[in-house]
């Protein structure tokens, strides 16, 4: 099993201009990683085949219109979509596990 997750890494004592911004406006970045677990043995970790750091060079500007979320088509039209990291991680994991009989990806 390949478990995927993204977690914020906060560094409040660093300059966000150097390390990046979290959506709170504070210094930090997002770490997306994949943890492999043996599907035949309960909770047996096998390792981390892929990790990716996602940085934001400026503070989030919020929603386009106050109180309104972007529609799916508006989000899909964005050139640099952060959620593409999931697909990149899945592909890298599949490449690392070349020859493995079966991999089940689990992501939120």
Backbone as CSV, one residue per row, in Angstrom:
resi,resn,N_x,N_y,N_z,CA_x,CA_y,CA_z,C_x,C_y,C_z
1,UNK,0.842,-1.180,0.000,0.000,0.000,0.000,0.882,1.237,0.000
2,UNK,0.494,2.211,-0.781,1.223,3.479,-0.853,0.318,4.575,-0.291
3,UNK,0.661,5.080,0.890,-0.127,6.119,1.550,0.444,7.482,1.206
4,UNK,-0.389,8.380,0.692,0.037,9.724,0.288,-0.557,10.765,1.212
5,UNK,0.256,11.749,1.589,-0.252,12.842,2.418,0.642,14.061,2.262
6,UNK,0.048,15.216,2.506,0.784,16.478,2.497,0.650,17.104,3.868
7,UNK,1.764,17.533,4.423,1.740,18.153,5.742,2.471,19.487,5.704
8,UNK,1.963,20.495,6.416,2.674,21.767,6.471,3.852,21.674,7.435
9,UNK,4.969,22.240,7.027,6.164,22.311,7.872,6.373,23.785,8.200
10,UNK,6.164,24.139,9.457,6.204,25.537,9.885,7.548,25.869,10.522
11,UNK,8.092,27.024,10.152,9.350,27.511,10.704,9.168,28.974,11.086
12,UNK,8.502,29.243,12.214,8.120,30.607,12.579,9.289,31.565,12.807
13,UNK,10.487,31.043,13.061,11.635,31.913,13.311,12.436,32.249,12.054
14,UNK,12.015,31.721,10.904,12.726,31.991,9.662,11.983,33.028,8.828
15,UNK,12.687,33.613,7.887,12.105,34.610,6.988,11.314,33.904,5.887
16,UNK,10.008,34.161,5.769,9.216,33.489,4.739,9.665,33.819,3.323
17,UNK,10.354,34.933,3.136,10.852,35.271,1.800,11.940,34.299,1.359
18,UNK,12.602,33.663,2.311,13.667,32.714,1.996,13.170,31.273,1.924
19,UNK,12.207,30.909,2.763,11.773,29.514,2.846,10.420,29.273,2.192
20,UNK,9.611,30.294,2.069,8.282,30.162,1.491,7.198,30.476,2.505
21,UNK,5.979,30.529,2.020,4.839,30.885,2.852,3.864,29.719,2.985
22,UNK,3.323,29.569,4.183,2.190,28.679,4.382,0.926,29.485,4.101
23,UNK,-0.234,28.827,4.056,-1.455,29.582,3.777,-1.824,30.515,4.924
24,UNK,-1.167,30.379,6.067,-1.379,31.287,7.193,-0.588,32.578,7.025
25,UNK,0.321,32.605,6.041,1.181,33.761,5.842,2.505,33.637,6.583
26,UNK,2.665,32.575,7.371,3.889,32.367,8.131,4.897,31.568,7.309
27,UNK,6.132,31.555,7.790,7.217,30.872,7.075,7.048,29.359,7.128
28,UNK,7.241,28.715,5.963,7.185,27.268,5.915,6.966,26.763,4.507
29,UNK,6.794,25.470,4.396,6.516,24.841,3.106,5.653,23.611,3.368
30,UNK,5.193,23.006,2.301,4.388,21.795,2.400,5.233,20.619,1.925
31,UNK,5.166,19.515,2.664,5.899,18.313,2.314,4.889,17.237,1.932
32,UNK,4.951,16.821,0.664,4.092,15.734,0.205,4.950,14.495,0.116
33,UNK,4.498,13.422,0.765,5.290,12.209,0.709,4.412,10.977,0.604
34,UNK,5.066,9.888,0.291,4.412,8.595,0.147,5.109,7.624,1.094
35,UNK,4.323,6.926,1.906,4.838,5.908,2.808,4.331,4.557,2.322
36,UNK,5.253,3.626,2.133,4.879,2.277,1.698,4.684,1.382,2.908
37,UNK,3.572,0.629,2.881,3.291,-0.358,3.918,3.097,-1.710,3.251
38,UNK,3.576,-2.744,3.906,3.395,-4.108,3.410,1.936,-4.496,3.596
39,UNK,1.247,-4.820,2.517,-0.155,-5.188,2.584,-0.384,-6.570,3.164
40,UNK,0.655,-7.363,3.281,0.514,-8.718,3.804,0.836,-8.800,5.295
41,UNK,1.447,-7.756,5.836,1.826,-7.733,7.240,1.289,-6.443,7.861
42,UNK,0.606,-6.550,8.973,-0.057,-5.401,9.572,0.938,-4.331,10.020
43,UNK,0.786,-3.119,9.452,1.571,-1.928,9.828,3.084,-2.081,9.643
44,UNK,3.526,-2.875,8.739,4.967,-3.011,8.507,5.404,-1.975,7.481
45,UNK,6.104,-0.905,7.912,6.550,0.122,6.964,7.710,-0.398,6.120
46,UNK,7.685,-0.027,4.837,8.736,-0.451,3.915,9.646,0.698,3.490
47,UNK,9.194,1.941,3.695,10.033,3.072,3.340,9.251,4.178,2.662
48,UNK,9.976,5.205,2.270,9.416,6.378,1.596,10.045,6.466,0.210
49,UNK,9.308,6.087,-0.831,9.886,6.095,-2.167,9.918,7.472,-2.820
50,UNK,9.136,8.415,-2.279,9.084,9.730,-2.908,8.655,10.783,-1.902
51,UNK,9.259,11.955,-1.996,8.879,13.119,-1.191,9.078,14.349,-2.057
52,UNK,8.189,15.304,-1.918,8.280,16.531,-2.708,7.950,17.728,-1.827
53,UNK,8.764,18.752,-1.918,8.521,19.998,-1.193,7.775,20.947,-2.111
54,UNK,6.687,21.507,-1.587,5.893,22.480,-2.330,6.033,23.816,-1.614
55,UNK,6.552,24.815,-2.331,6.739,26.136,-1.729,5.848,27.164,-2.407
56,UNK,5.541,28.195,-1.652,4.807,29.338,-2.184,5.677,30.568,-1.970
57,UNK,5.928,31.297,-3.040,6.834,32.433,-2.960,6.176,33.697,-2.429
58,UNK,4.865,33.679,-2.301,4.172,34.840,-1.744,2.971,34.387,-0.938
59,UNK,2.471,35.303,-0.126,1.298,34.995,0.679,0.114,34.692,-0.212
60,UNK,-0.760,33.852,0.293,-1.985,33.544,-0.427,-2.822,34.812,-0.540
61,UNK,-3.362,35.047,-1.721,-4.156,36.247,-1.947,-5.624,36.023,-1.620
62,UNK,-5.946,34.818,-1.141,-7.333,34.529,-0.792,-8.157,34.218,-2.005
63,UNK,-9.433,34.204,-1.824,-10.352,33.885,-2.908,-10.500,35.061,-3.854
64,UNK,-10.842,34.744,-5.084,-10.993,35.780,-6.102,-12.071,36.787,-5.703
65,UNK,-13.193,36.282,-5.227,-14.271,37.143,-4.757,-14.568,36.774,-3.321
66,UNK,-14.723,37.760,-2.484,-14.929,37.509,-1.068,-16.108,36.564,-0.849
67,UNK,-15.841,35.486,-0.086,-16.892,34.549,0.245,-17.209,33.537,-0.834
68,UNK,-16.553,33.600,-1.989,-16.850,32.666,-3.079,-15.629,31.804,-3.384
69,UNK,-15.847,30.498,-3.408,-14.778,29.568,-3.761,-14.672,29.478,-5.276
70,UNK,-13.484,29.043,-5.742,-13.301,28.809,-7.177,-14.101,27.586,-7.595
71,UNK,-14.626,27.635,-8.789,-15.320,26.462,-9.321,-14.281,25.441,-9.783
72,UNK,-14.730,24.215,-10.048,-13.824,23.177,-10.537,-13.187,23.554,-11.850
73,UNK,-13.940,24.188,-12.745,-13.376,24.575,-14.044,-12.361,25.702,-13.884
74,UNK,-12.578,26.599,-12.921,-11.599,27.671,-12.676,-10.301,27.088,-12.125
75,UNK,-10.425,26.136,-11.216,-9.243,25.498,-10.644,-8.498,24.692,-11.709
76,UNK,-9.233,23.969,-12.552,-8.609,23.152,-13.605,-7.860,24.002,-14.618
77,UNK,-8.283,25.267,-14.792,-7.647,26.145,-15.770,-6.325,26.725,-15.267
78,UNK,-6.035,26.608,-13.974,-4.784,27.137,-13.439,-3.607,26.374,-14.022
79,UNK,-2.534,27.103,-14.353,-1.355,26.465,-14.946,-0.560,25.676,-13.923
80,UNK,-0.353,26.240,-12.734,0.466,25.589,-11.716,-0.441,25.147,-10.572
81,UNK,-0.909,23.915,-10.660,-1.824,23.400,-9.649,-1.050,22.570,-8.639
82,UNK,-1.121,22.970,-7.385,-0.386,22.250,-6.351,-0.854,20.811,-6.215
83,UNK,-2.129,20.543,-6.484,-2.600,19.170,-6.293,-2.060,18.212,-7.345
84,UNK,-1.373,18.710,-8.360,-0.706,17.829,-9.323,0.413,17.026,-8.664
85,UNK,0.850,17.464,-7.479,1.907,16.753,-6.754,1.496,15.311,-6.473
86,UNK,0.210,15.085,-6.257,-0.267,13.732,-5.986,0.025,12.810,-7.161
87,UNK,-0.265,13.267,-8.372,-0.020,12.447,-9.572,1.474,12.241,-9.792
88,UNK,2.278,13.306,-9.564,3.727,13.156,-9.719,4.265,12.118,-8.724
89,UNK,3.765,12.157,-7.512,4.225,11.220,-6.482,3.798,9.793,-6.810
90,UNK,2.579,9.634,-7.323,2.117,8.299,-7.708,2.966,7.725,-8.834
91,UNK,3.268,8.556,-9.830,4.098,8.102,-10.945,5.500,7.734,-10.471
92,UNK,6.089,8.567,-9.604,7.437,8.287,-9.101,7.445,7.013,-8.256
93,UNK,6.390,6.801,-7.497,6.283,5.594,-6.684,6.160,4.360,-7.568
94,UNK,5.338,4.454,-8.597,5.196,3.327,-9.543,6.532,3.015,-10.206
95,UNK,7.285,4.062,-10.589,8.602,3.849,-11.204,9.560,3.166,-10.223
96,UNK,9.526,3.597,-8.948,10.418,3.023,-7.940,10.065,1.574,-7.648
97,UNK,8.795,1.227,-7.826,8.340,-0.132,-7.538,8.163,-0.963,-8.793
98,UNK,8.883,-0.606,-9.838,8.790,-1.338,-11.098,9.023,-2.824,-10.843
99,UNK,8.124,-3.625,-11.318,8.228,-5.057,-11.113,7.394,-5.550,-9.940
100,UNK,6.876,-4.641,-9.134,6.006,-5.026,-8.026,4.669,-5.492,-8.604
101,UNK,4.163,-6.591,-8.097,2.942,-7.175,-8.649,1.731,-6.253,-8.547
102,UNK,1.549,-5.595,-7.403,0.370,-4.759,-7.220,0.661,-3.671,-6.196
103,UNK,0.240,-2.441,-6.501,0.372,-1.321,-5.580,-0.997,-0.668,-5.456
104,UNK,-1.428,-0.445,-4.222,-2.688,0.245,-3.959,-2.343,1.616,-3.401
105,UNK,-2.749,2.687,-4.105,-2.497,4.052,-3.658,-3.674,4.535,-2.837
106,UNK,-3.374,5.126,-1.686,-4.395,5.666,-0.794,-4.067,7.129,-0.551
107,UNK,-5.004,8.011,-0.902,-4.789,9.455,-0.747,-6.091,10.126,-0.379
108,UNK,-5.974,11.267,0.295,-7.186,12.011,0.617,-7.404,13.120,-0.378
